[in-house]
C-alpha cells in the first residue's frame, strides 16, 4: 500500500488545518492559560469541530458518526498538533469512541455514541496510577457489591478528566474469569464517591487526579467482559498511540516551518542566518527526520485500518517512538536556532516545546515504546 494520502484524505487534511488555523490560533491558547479558564478549551470551537465531523470520525454511521478510520483520525490530530488547538479529541473521539464502539454493549453504544458524535458528551480514560505510563500495573480494586460493583482507588494524569461526563475506569477485579483480572467500567463523573482534582499541566492543557472512595456502580456499567480489560486496552491504546503520533508529527512540522521562516528573516554579519551552512545542515537533517516519522506513522495507521494485526501492533511502537523523538528534536532545534528569544514566553515556539514533552509522555514515551517492541520480539 502506498504510504501517501488519497485525494479524499488530502482534502480532509487541508480543511482541518485551515479550520484550526483560522479558529484556534495560539493566542487563544494563551488566553485560556492566562485567564485560568475553568474548562480549559473552547466549547464553541468543539461545537464547530463537531459540525465538521471531527468528533464522530471513529464512530459508526449508525450512531451519527462518519465511520472513517485511524488514518483520518490521525489527519485531524496532525492539524491539532500543528495549531496546538486545545480540544478533547484524543480523550473522547479516539479513546472513548474506540472503546465503546469496539466493546460496548448495544445499550451502551446507543446511549453514548450518538451523544459523543454530536459533541454533547465527553469521556476520559482513567488508567495510570503512577508517574509513568504503566497499563500493566493496575492496583485500583473493583469488588462485587450486591448486583453491581464498588470501586476504590485513585488515578493520575486523566486527560480531560475534569470535564468528562463519563470516566472509563480500569480496575482490578478479583472475581474475574480466566481471561484476566482487569475490567473496565463506565462511571459518571458526578457519581457519589468520585472526587476530581483538576491539574493544569506544563503545556496549559488539562489532566486530573481522580479518587474513587466506595463508588457504587451497577452491573451494566461494566464495559465488555469482566476480566477482559487488558486485551481491550491493548487494542484501543494502540489506536490512540497511532493517532497521538500524528499530533507529534504536526508539532514537529509546525515547529520546523516556524524555524525555517526565522532563518530566512533573521540577519547576522550582513546576511540571513539561513545562509550559514551549519544551520542548513541541521535544517536538512530535521526535515528528513520529520518525513521518516510521517511515513512510519501513516504506515502503522494504514495497517490498523486494514486489520492485519491480530494482537499488539509492533509498528505502533515504532511510530510513537519515532514521532516522539522527532518532535523533541524539532522543538529543541527550533529553540536553539531562534537564539535567546527562543526561551521567552513571548515566542509561540515555547508552547510547542511544552506540548511535545507532554504528548511524548502520554501513553508511553519513546523508551517505553522501544521496550515494548523489544518484548514483542522476544528480547
N, C-alpha and C positions, 0 to 999 in steps of 0.2 A: 504493500500500500504506500503510495507517495506521501512523504512527510510534509504535506502542504495543505492549506485550507482549500475547500472547493469554493465556488462562486457565492453560494448562499452564506457560507461561514465568513467569507471576506466581507460581505455586506453587513453581517451582524457585527463583525469587528469594527468596521468603520462607524456604524451607527452608535454602538455602545460607547466608543471612545469619544465621538463628537458630543453625545448627550452628556457624558460626565464632565468633559472639559468645559462645556457651557454652563452646567448646573451645579457642579461640585468642585469649584476651584479650591486651591489650598487655603485661600483666605477664609473660606467658610469653615474649614477645619480649625484654623487659628481662632476664629470667633467662638466655636464650640469649646475649645480649650480655655480661652481666656475668660469666658463668661461662666465657666463651670456649669455648663448646660447639664441638667439632671438626667436627660435622656441619652445624650452623647452622640446622637445622629439626628438628621432632619427627617421627621416623619413625612413631610411634604415631598422630599426627594424620594423616599421609599415608595410613596404613592405613585409618583411619576415613573419610577422604575417598574412598578407593578403593571402600569399601563403599557409599558414596552415589552412585557413578558419576562423580565428578569427573574421574578420571584417564582415562576412556575416552570423554569427551564427543565428541571428534572422530574416534574410531576406529570403523570399521565393525563392525556386529554380528557379522559372520562371524569377526572376530578378538577377540571378547569385549568390544567397546565398546558404546556406546549409539547410535552413528551419528547424533548430533544435529549442529547447525550452529554457525556463528560467533556467532549471537545467543546461543545457550545458553552457549557458552564465555565470552562477554562477561558474561553474568549472573553466572557463578561468579567471574570476575575482578573484577567490581564489588564483590562481597562480600569478596573478598580485600583489595581496596583499602580498603574501609570498616573492616576489622578489622586490617589490616596483617599478616595471617597469613603467616608465612614458609614458603612451600610452593614446590616446584619445578614449579609448574603451567605457567607460560609456557614454560619451557625444555623440558619433557618432553611435557606433554599438548597443547601447542599447536604449538610449532616442530617438535619431534621427530615427533609423531604426524602432522602435516600433511605433512612432507617424505617420511616413509616411506609414508604412506597414498596420497599422490598419485603418487609417483615410484619407490617401492621395487619391486624385483622380487618375484615370488611367494615366492621363498625368503626374502628379507629380511623381507617382511611377516609370513610365517608364523612366522619365528623371533623377531621382536622385538615386533610389535604386541600379541600376547596377553600378553606379559610386561609391557609398558608399561601396558596396560589394567588389569592386576592389581596395579599399583604396585610390582612387583618389579624393574623395570628403568628406569633414569633415563638421559636423554640431555641433551646440551648442544651448542649451536651455536657452533663456533669460527670466527668470521667476521672481526671487526675486528682491525686490526693497529696502529692509532694511537689517539690520544686522543679522536678524534671518529668517529662512525659514517660509514664510507666503504665501502660494499659494492662499489663500482666500482674500488677501489684495492687489489687483492689482489696481493701480491708473493711470497707463500709458493709454493714450487715443488713440483710433483709430476712426477717423472721416471719413465719406463718403466724397470722393473728386472726382467729375466727375464720371467716371465709375470705380474708384478704391478707395483707402483709403489713408489717411495721418496719420502718426504716430508721436506722440510727447510724450517724457518721458525719463526715464533712468532706467537702470538695473544694479545690482551689482552681484558679485560672479557668473559671466557667465563662467563656467568652459570650458576652451579651446576656449573661445570667440575670442582671438586674432589671432587664426589660422583657425577658422571655415570659410568655403566657404559660408555656409548658416546659418543664425541665425533664430531659431524658436522662435518667439516673442509672449508673452502673453500680450494682451491689452484689455482694457475695451471698448466695442463697444456700444455706446449709442443707436444705432438704431437696436440692435439685437432683435431677436424674443423672444417668451415667455419662451424658454428653459433656458435662462440665458443671461449674458451680457459680458462674456469673450470670446474672439475669439483668434485663433492662426494664425500667419502669417509667411510665408517663405520670409525672407528678405536677399538678398545678402549682405555680409559684406561690399563690396565696393560700396553699393548703396549711392547715394548722400544724405547727411544729417546724415549719420551714423558715429559716432566718437567712436573709440575703444581705451581704455587705458589699456594696459597690466598690470597685477598685479601678481608678483611672491609671492605666499603665503608662510606660515611658513615652509611647508614641501617640498619646492622647486618645487612644481607643479604650474600649470598655471590657472589663472582666469582672468577676465577682467571686467572693468566698461564700459558699453556701453550707449551712449547717442544718442537719436533719435530726430532730430530737423527738423520738416516739411518733414519727409521722405515720399515720394510718391511711392506707390506700386500699381500694377494693381489688378483687382478683382480676377484674377486667383492665386494670392499669398495667398489667404485665404485657410487655411488647415481645411478640414472638413466643418461643417455647422457653419454659423455665430451664435455666442452666445452659442455654444456647447463646448467651450474650457474647462470649469471646469470639465465636465464629461470626456472629452478625457484625461485631465491631471490626474484625479483620477485613471484611469486605467493604464496609462503608468508610472506615478510616482510610483505606487505600483510595477510594473515590475522592475523599476530601483532601488527602495529601496531593493527589494529582492536580486538583483544582487550585489548591493553595500554591502549588509550584508555579502555576501560570501567573498568580499575583506577584510572586517573587520575580518572575521574568519581566512583568510590567514595571516593577520598581527599578530593576536594573536598566531596562530600556529607556525609561524616562530620565533617570539619573544621567545616563550616557548622553542623551540628547541635550540636556542642560549643560553638561560639561563641555561638549563639543561647541555649543553656542558661545560659552565663555572663552574657550580657546581662540575663537575667531574674532572676539571683540576686545579682549584684553591685550594691551600693548606694553612691551618692555624692551628697553635698549633699541627703540626705534622700529620695532617690528611686532607683529602679532605673535603671542606666545605659542600659538598653534603651528608656527613655522619651525619651532625648535624640534630637532629630530628625536630627542629623548621623549618628549611628550607625544610625538606622533607614534612612536613605537608602543608606548603604553596605551594610547587610544586604540591602536590597531589590535593589540592583544585583547583588550576588553571587548571590542566588537566581536572578535572571533569566539570568545568565551560565551557571550550572550547568544550568539547564533547556535552554538553547540547545545547550550541549555534549552533553548527554544525547541530544537529538534528532539532532544531527549524527552521533554515534557509532552510534546504533541504525540510522539510515538507511543508513550505509555497510555495517554488518554485514548488514542485510537484502539489500542489493544483492549482496554477496559470496555469500550463501546462494542467491540467485536465479540466480547465474551469468550475470549480464547483461554482465559486462565480459570482453572477450577479452584484454586486456592489463592493465597497471598501472591501478589504480583511483584516479582523482583524488580521490574523496570520502574515501579513506583519509587522504590528506594533510590534508584539511580537518579530519577528525575528530581525528587525532593532534595537530595544531597547536592546535585549539580546546580539546581536553581538557587539553593540557599547560599552556597559558596560564591556563586557568580554575583548574586545581589550584594553580598558582603564586599566582594572585590569592587563592584561598581560604585558603591557609596563611599568606600574608603578612598578610591582613586579620585572620585568626584570632589570630595572634601579637600584632598591634598592639592589637586590641580587648581582649585579655587584659591589656594593660599590661605592666609589667616582669616579672611572673611568667611571661609567655608565652615568655620566653627561657630559662627554667630547665629543667633536666633533670627536675625533679620533675613537670612537667606533660607529659601524653602528646602534646600538640599539636606538640611539637618533633619527635617521631617522624614525624608526618605531613609536616612540612615537609621533612625529610631524604628521606623516601621519594618525595615529589613531585619532588624535584630529580633523583634517580637515574632514576625512571621516565620523566621528561621527556627525559632524555638517551638512554636506551636505545632503539635502533632509529631514532634520528634525532629531534632536538629540533624545536621549532616552526619555527625558521629553516630547518633542513634540509628540513622538510616543505613549507614555502611555496616554497622554491627549486625543489624537485622539481615541485610543482604548476605553477609558472610555466614550467618546461621543457616539461611536457606540453602547455601552452597555446601554446608556440612563442615564449616570451619569451627 
